[in-house]
Amino acid sequence: MSERNTVWLRPPWGEGEPKEVDATPYVLVPMMNAGWSQCAPPEPEVKEDVHD
């Protein structure tokens, strides 16, 4: 069974949300040429458990 390798990319000029993409040259090269850059994955949303 093969594991899917992905990376997180930040859009050019910081406009928009990071995107998780396949870590293959076919996907990465065009995006990086367009100005996308690798970044850390976004922090998971923390939902507080509120009780009355």
HTML snippet that shows the backbone in 3Dmol.js (N, CA, C, O; Angstrom):
<script src="https://3Dmol.org/build/3Dmol-min.js"></script>
<div id="view" style="width:600px;height:400px;position:relative"></div>
<script>
const pdb = `
ATOM      1  N   MET A   1       0.851  -1.182   0.000  1.00  0.00           N
ATOM      2  CA  MET A   1       0.000   0.000   0.000  1.00  0.00           C
ATOM      3  C   MET A   1       0.890   1.236   0.000  1.00  0.00           C
ATOM      4  O   MET A   1       1.789   1.345   0.833  1.00  0.00           O
ATOM      5  N   SER A   2       0.657   2.158  -0.912  1.00  0.00           N
ATOM      6  CA  SER A   2       1.485   3.359  -0.978  1.00  0.00           C
ATOM      7  C   SER A   2       0.847   4.495  -0.186  1.00  0.00           C
ATOM      8  O   SER A   2      -0.372   4.663  -0.154  1.00  0.00           O
ATOM      9  N   GLU A   3       1.713   5.254   0.441  1.00  0.00           N
ATOM     10  CA  GLU A   3       1.264   6.398   1.230  1.00  0.00           C
ATOM     11  C   GLU A   3       1.269   7.632   0.332  1.00  0.00           C
ATOM     12  O   GLU A   3       2.185   7.818  -0.469  1.00  0.00           O
ATOM     13  N   ARG A   4       0.266   8.454   0.463  1.00  0.00           N
ATOM     14  CA  ARG A   4       0.166   9.680  -0.329  1.00  0.00           C
ATOM     15  C   ARG A   4       1.037  10.750   0.314  1.00  0.00           C
ATOM     16  O   ARG A   4       0.851  11.092   1.482  1.00  0.00           O
ATOM     17  N   ASN A   5       1.981  11.273  -0.447  1.00  0.00           N
ATOM     18  CA  ASN A   5       2.855  12.341   0.034  1.00  0.00           C
ATOM     19  C   ASN A   5       2.297  13.678  -0.412  1.00  0.00           C
ATOM     20  O   ASN A   5       2.045  13.900  -1.597  1.00  0.00           O
ATOM     21  N   THR A   6       2.108  14.566   0.553  1.00  0.00           N
ATOM     22  CA  THR A   6       1.580  15.889   0.254  1.00  0.00           C
ATOM     23  C   THR A   6       2.422  16.955   0.944  1.00  0.00           C
ATOM     24  O   THR A   6       3.172  16.666   1.876  1.00  0.00           O
ATOM     25  N   VAL A   7       2.288  18.175   0.478  1.00  0.00           N
ATOM     26  CA  VAL A   7       2.905  19.353   1.098  1.00  0.00           C
ATOM     27  C   VAL A   7       1.869  20.461   1.135  1.00  0.00           C
ATOM     28  O   VAL A   7       0.889  20.442   0.389  1.00  0.00           O
ATOM     29  N   TRP A   8       2.099  21.424   2.010  1.00  0.00           N
ATOM     30  CA  TRP A   8       1.228  22.600   2.100  1.00  0.00           C
ATOM     31  C   TRP A   8       1.912  23.759   1.399  1.00  0.00           C
ATOM     32  O   TRP A   8       3.098  24.012   1.609  1.00  0.00           O
ATOM     33  N   LEU A   9       1.158  24.458   0.569  1.00  0.00           N
ATOM     34  CA  LEU A   9       1.686  25.622  -0.147  1.00  0.00           C
ATOM     35  C   LEU A   9       0.885  26.868   0.201  1.00  0.00           C
ATOM     36  O   LEU A   9      -0.338  26.828   0.342  1.00  0.00           O
ATOM     37  N   ARG A  10       1.616  27.987   0.336  1.00  0.00           N
ATOM     38  CA  ARG A  10       1.014  29.298   0.608  1.00  0.00           C
ATOM     39  C   ARG A  10       0.899  30.029  -0.722  1.00  0.00           C
ATOM     40  O   ARG A  10       1.848  30.027  -1.506  1.00  0.00           O
ATOM     41  N   PRO A  11      -0.249  30.657  -0.992  1.00  0.00           N
ATOM     42  CA  PRO A  11      -0.416  31.356  -2.271  1.00  0.00           C
ATOM     43  C   PRO A  11       0.496  32.584  -2.375  1.00  0.00           C
ATOM     44  O   PRO A  11       0.982  33.098  -1.367  1.00  0.00           O
ATOM     45  N   PRO A  12       0.718  33.043  -3.613  1.00  0.00           N
ATOM     46  CA  PRO A  12       1.566  34.220  -3.806  1.00  0.00           C
ATOM     47  C   PRO A  12       1.043  35.425  -3.041  1.00  0.00           C
ATOM     48  O   PRO A  12      -0.165  35.643  -2.946  1.00  0.00           O
ATOM     49  N   TRP A  13       1.965  36.199  -2.503  1.00  0.00           N
ATOM     50  CA  TRP A  13       1.663  37.442  -1.775  1.00  0.00           C
ATOM     51  C   TRP A  13       0.766  37.212  -0.561  1.00  0.00           C
ATOM     52  O   TRP A  13       0.166  38.166  -0.066  1.00  0.00           O
ATOM     53  N   GLY A  14       0.656  35.992  -0.069  1.00  0.00           N
ATOM     54  CA  GLY A  14      -0.123  35.706   1.126  1.00  0.00           C
ATOM     55  C   GLY A  14      -1.613  35.910   0.976  1.00  0.00           C
ATOM     56  O   GLY A  14      -2.329  36.009   1.973  1.00  0.00           O
ATOM     57  N   GLU A  15      -2.095  35.974  -0.259  1.00  0.00           N
ATOM     58  CA  GLU A  15      -3.519  36.196  -0.498  1.00  0.00           C
ATOM     59  C   GLU A  15      -4.222  34.857  -0.658  1.00  0.00           C
ATOM     60  O   GLU A  15      -3.986  34.138  -1.629  1.00  0.00           O
ATOM     61  N   GLY A  16      -5.081  34.524   0.291  1.00  0.00           N
ATOM     62  CA  GLY A  16      -5.817  33.273   0.214  1.00  0.00           C
ATOM     63  C   GLY A  16      -5.355  32.269   1.245  1.00  0.00           C
ATOM     64  O   GLY A  16      -4.469  32.547   2.054  1.00  0.00           O
ATOM     65  N   GLU A  17      -5.953  31.120   1.209  1.00  0.00           N
ATOM     66  CA  GLU A  17      -5.687  30.069   2.178  1.00  0.00           C
ATOM     67  C   GLU A  17      -4.619  29.109   1.663  1.00  0.00           C
ATOM     68  O   GLU A  17      -4.527  28.874   0.458  1.00  0.00           O
ATOM     69  N   PRO A  18      -3.799  28.546   2.578  1.00  0.00           N
ATOM     70  CA  PRO A  18      -2.854  27.516   2.159  1.00  0.00           C
ATOM     71  C   PRO A  18      -3.610  26.317   1.579  1.00  0.00           C
ATOM     72  O   PRO A  18      -4.775  26.086   1.902  1.00  0.00           O
ATOM     73  N   LYS A  19      -2.930  25.569   0.726  1.00  0.00           N
ATOM     74  CA  LYS A  19      -3.547  24.442   0.049  1.00  0.00           C
ATOM     75  C   LYS A  19      -2.644  23.224   0.178  1.00  0.00           C
ATOM     76  O   LYS A  19      -1.429  23.328   0.014  1.00  0.00           O
ATOM     77  N   GLU A  20      -3.237  22.066   0.473  1.00  0.00           N
ATOM     78  CA  GLU A  20      -2.492  20.817   0.522  1.00  0.00           C
ATOM     79  C   GLU A  20      -2.511  20.200  -0.875  1.00  0.00           C
ATOM     80  O   GLU A  20      -3.577  19.995  -1.454  1.00  0.00           O
ATOM     81  N   VAL A  21      -1.324  19.905  -1.414  1.00  0.00           N
ATOM     82  CA  VAL A  21      -1.219  19.362  -2.764  1.00  0.00           C
ATOM     83  C   VAL A  21      -0.316  18.137  -2.766  1.00  0.00           C
ATOM     84  O   VAL A  21       0.470  17.929  -1.842  1.00  0.00           O
ATOM     85  N   ASP A  22      -0.437  17.324  -3.820  1.00  0.00           N
ATOM     86  CA  ASP A  22       0.439  16.174  -3.985  1.00  0.00           C
ATOM     87  C   ASP A  22       1.872  16.643  -4.167  1.00  0.00           C
ATOM     88  O   ASP A  22       2.128  17.624  -4.865  1.00  0.00           O
ATOM     89  N   ALA A  23       2.805  15.940  -3.538  1.00  0.00           N
ATOM     90  CA  ALA A  23       4.218  16.299  -3.615  1.00  0.00           C
ATOM     91  C   ALA A  23       4.865  15.622  -4.822  1.00  0.00           C
ATOM     92  O   ALA A  23       5.737  14.766  -4.676  1.00  0.00           O
ATOM     93  N   THR A  24       4.427  16.017  -6.007  1.00  0.00           N
ATOM     94  CA  THR A  24       4.998  15.494  -7.240  1.00  0.00           C
ATOM     95  C   THR A  24       5.453  16.666  -8.101  1.00  0.00           C
ATOM     96  O   THR A  24       4.861  17.743  -8.038  1.00  0.00           O
ATOM     97  N   PRO A  25       6.489  16.474  -8.899  1.00  0.00           N
ATOM     98  CA  PRO A  25       6.945  17.565  -9.766  1.00  0.00           C
ATOM     99  C   PRO A  25       5.843  18.068 -10.701  1.00  0.00           C
ATOM    100  O   PRO A  25       5.777  19.260 -11.002  1.00  0.00           O
ATOM    101  N   TYR A  26       4.988  17.165 -11.155  1.00  0.00           N
ATOM    102  CA  TYR A  26       3.898  17.527 -12.068  1.00  0.00           C
ATOM    103  C   TYR A  26       2.988  18.589 -11.438  1.00  0.00           C
ATOM    104  O   TYR A  26       2.476  19.460 -12.142  1.00  0.00           O
ATOM    105  N   VAL A  27       2.786  18.522 -10.126  1.00  0.00           N
ATOM    106  CA  VAL A  27       1.924  19.470  -9.417  1.00  0.00           C
ATOM    107  C   VAL A  27       2.731  20.667  -8.895  1.00  0.00           C
ATOM    108  O   VAL A  27       2.315  21.816  -9.044  1.00  0.00           O
ATOM    109  N   LEU A  28       3.885  20.386  -8.283  1.00  0.00           N
ATOM    110  CA  LEU A  28       4.640  21.434  -7.596  1.00  0.00           C
ATOM    111  C   LEU A  28       5.305  22.455  -8.523  1.00  0.00           C
ATOM    112  O   LEU A  28       5.260  23.654  -8.245  1.00  0.00           O
ATOM    113  N   VAL A  29       5.917  22.004  -9.610  1.00  0.00           N
ATOM    114  CA  VAL A  29       6.673  22.929 -10.460  1.00  0.00           C
ATOM    115  C   VAL A  29       5.806  24.067 -11.003  1.00  0.00           C
ATOM    116  O   VAL A  29       6.201  25.226 -10.879  1.00  0.00           O
ATOM    117  N   PRO A  30       4.641  23.788 -11.601  1.00  0.00           N
ATOM    118  CA  PRO A  30       3.826  24.909 -12.090  1.00  0.00           C
ATOM    119  C   PRO A  30       3.377  25.862 -10.975  1.00  0.00           C
ATOM    120  O   PRO A  30       3.346  27.077 -11.165  1.00  0.00           O
ATOM    121  N   MET A  31       3.028  25.297  -9.808  1.00  0.00           N
ATOM    122  CA  MET A  31       2.564  26.153  -8.707  1.00  0.00           C
ATOM    123  C   MET A  31       3.697  27.026  -8.180  1.00  0.00           C
ATOM    124  O   MET A  31       3.499  28.214  -7.927  1.00  0.00           O
ATOM    125  N   MET A  32       4.888  26.442  -8.012  1.00  0.00           N
ATOM    126  CA  MET A  32       6.011  27.229  -7.494  1.00  0.00           C
ATOM    127  C   MET A  32       6.467  28.271  -8.518  1.00  0.00           C
ATOM    128  O   MET A  32       6.900  29.358  -8.136  1.00  0.00           O
ATOM    129  N   ASN A  33       6.377  27.959  -9.790  1.00  0.00           N
ATOM    130  CA  ASN A  33       6.686  28.954 -10.820  1.00  0.00           C
ATOM    131  C   ASN A  33       5.684  30.103 -10.795  1.00  0.00           C
ATOM    132  O   ASN A  33       6.019  31.224 -11.175  1.00  0.00           O
ATOM    133  N   ALA A  34       4.470  29.836 -10.356  1.00  0.00           N
ATOM    134  CA  ALA A  34       3.432  30.861 -10.275  1.00  0.00           C
ATOM    135  C   ALA A  34       3.522  31.667  -8.978  1.00  0.00           C
ATOM    136  O   ALA A  34       2.745  32.600  -8.778  1.00  0.00           O
ATOM    137  N   GLY A  35       4.474  31.313  -8.085  1.00  0.00           N
ATOM    138  CA  GLY A  35       4.665  32.108  -6.874  1.00  0.00           C
ATOM    139  C   GLY A  35       4.254  31.443  -5.580  1.00  0.00           C
ATOM    140  O   GLY A  35       4.429  32.030  -4.512  1.00  0.00           O
ATOM    141  N   TRP A  36       3.711  30.233  -5.638  1.00  0.00           N
ATOM    142  CA  TRP A  36       3.351  29.521  -4.413  1.00  0.00           C
ATOM    143  C   TRP A  36       4.630  29.084  -3.714  1.00  0.00           C
ATOM    144  O   TRP A  36       5.643  28.831  -4.367  1.00  0.00           O
ATOM    145  N   SER A  37       4.587  28.994  -2.375  1.00  0.00           N
ATOM    146  CA  SER A  37       5.753  28.538  -1.614  1.00  0.00           C
ATOM    147  C   SER A  37       5.311  27.611  -0.497  1.00  0.00           C
ATOM    148  O   SER A  37       4.186  27.694  -0.005  1.00  0.00           O
ATOM    149  N   GLN A  38       6.219  26.726  -0.107  1.00  0.00           N
ATOM    150  CA  GLN A  38       5.889  25.737   0.916  1.00  0.00           C
ATOM    151  C   GLN A  38       5.728  26.415   2.265  1.00  0.00           C
ATOM    152  O   GLN A  38       6.432  27.376   2.576  1.00  0.00           O
ATOM    153  N   CYS A  39       4.795  25.909   3.065  1.00  0.00           N
ATOM    154  CA  CYS A  39       4.560  26.450   4.401  1.00  0.00           C
ATOM    155  C   CYS A  39       4.170  25.314   5.341  1.00  0.00           C
ATOM    156  O   CYS A  39       3.942  24.185   4.906  1.00  0.00           O
ATOM    157  N   ALA A  40       4.097  25.619   6.610  1.00  0.00           N
ATOM    158  CA  ALA A  40       3.657  24.642   7.603  1.00  0.00           C
ATOM    159  C   ALA A  40       2.158  24.425   7.458  1.00  0.00           C
ATOM    160  O   ALA A  40       1.442  25.320   7.009  1.00  0.00           O
ATOM    161  N   PRO A  41       1.675  23.242   7.834  1.00  0.00           N
ATOM    162  CA  PRO A  41       0.232  23.018   7.777  1.00  0.00           C
ATOM    163  C   PRO A  41      -0.494  23.953   8.740  1.00  0.00           C
ATOM    164  O   PRO A  41       0.060  24.328   9.773  1.00  0.00           O
ATOM    165  N   PRO A  42      -1.726  24.331   8.412  1.00  0.00           N
ATOM    166  CA  PRO A  42      -2.480  25.203   9.325  1.00  0.00           C
ATOM    167  C   PRO A  42      -2.790  24.476  10.631  1.00  0.00           C
ATOM    168  O   PRO A  42      -2.919  23.253  10.668  1.00  0.00           O
ATOM    169  N   GLU A  43      -2.903  25.245  11.671  1.00  0.00           N
ATOM    170  CA  GLU A  43      -3.251  24.683  12.978  1.00  0.00           C
ATOM    171  C   GLU A  43      -4.686  24.170  12.946  1.00  0.00           C
ATOM    172  O   GLU A  43      -5.561  24.831  12.387  1.00  0.00           O
ATOM    173  N   PRO A  44      -4.940  23.010  13.532  1.00  0.00           N
ATOM    174  CA  PRO A  44      -6.328  22.523  13.562  1.00  0.00           C
ATOM    175  C   PRO A  44      -7.195  23.428  14.427  1.00  0.00           C
ATOM    176  O   PRO A  44      -6.738  23.989  15.423  1.00  0.00           O
ATOM    177  N   GLU A  45      -8.451  23.559  14.027  1.00  0.00           N
ATOM    178  CA  GLU A  45      -9.370  24.384  14.807  1.00  0.00           C
ATOM    179  C   GLU A  45      -9.664  23.694  16.131  1.00  0.00           C
ATOM    180  O   GLU A  45      -9.944  22.496  16.177  1.00  0.00           O
ATOM    181  N   VAL A  46      -9.596  24.466  17.198  1.00  0.00           N
ATOM    182  CA  VAL A  46      -9.874  23.936  18.521  1.00  0.00           C
ATOM    183  C   VAL A  46     -11.273  24.347  18.908  1.00  0.00           C
ATOM    184  O   VAL A  46     -11.578  25.537  18.986  1.00  0.00           O
ATOM    185  N   LYS A  47     -12.119  23.379  19.150  1.00  0.00           N
ATOM    186  CA  LYS A  47     -13.489  23.678  19.570  1.00  0.00           C
ATOM    187  C   LYS A  47     -13.582  23.484  21.074  1.00  0.00           C
ATOM    188  O   LYS A  47     -13.272  22.417  21.604  1.00  0.00           O
ATOM    189  N   GLU A  48     -14.014  24.538  21.745  1.00  0.00           N
ATOM    190  CA  GLU A  48     -14.141  24.459  23.181  1.00  0.00           C
ATOM    191  C   GLU A  48     -15.429  23.745  23.550  1.00  0.00           C
ATOM    192  O   GLU A  48     -16.476  23.973  22.944  1.00  0.00           O
ATOM    193  N   ASP A  49     -15.342  22.892  24.534  1.00  0.00           N
ATOM    194  CA  ASP A  49     -16.521  22.183  25.024  1.00  0.00           C
ATOM    195  C   ASP A  49     -17.114  23.012  26.153  1.00  0.00           C
ATOM    196  O   ASP A  49     -16.602  23.018  27.272  1.00  0.00           O
ATOM    197  N   VAL A  50     -18.202  23.713  25.842  1.00  0.00           N
ATOM    198  CA  VAL A  50     -18.813  24.628  26.805  1.00  0.00           C
ATOM    199  C   VAL A  50     -20.067  23.976  27.406  1.00  0.00           C
ATOM    200  O   VAL A  50     -20.969  23.538  26.691  1.00  0.00           O
ATOM    201  N   HIS A  51     -20.089  23.930  28.716  1.00  0.00           N
ATOM    202  CA  HIS A  51     -21.254  23.379  29.429  1.00  0.00           C
ATOM    203  C   HIS A  51     -21.887  24.478  30.260  1.00  0.00           C
ATOM    204  O   HIS A  51     -21.190  25.315  30.833  1.00  0.00           O
ATOM    205  N   ASP A  52     -23.203  24.473  30.322  1.00  0.00           N
ATOM    206  CA  ASP A  52     -23.919  25.472  31.138  1.00  0.00           C
ATOM    207  C   ASP A  52     -23.937  25.071  32.589  1.00  0.00           C
ATOM    208  O   ASP A  52     -24.493  25.788  33.420  1.00  0.00           O
TER     209      ASP A  52
END
`;
const viewer = $3Dmol.createViewer("view");
viewer.addModel(pdb, "pdb");
viewer.setStyle({}, {cartoon: {color: "spectrum"}});
viewer.zoomTo();
viewer.render();
</script>
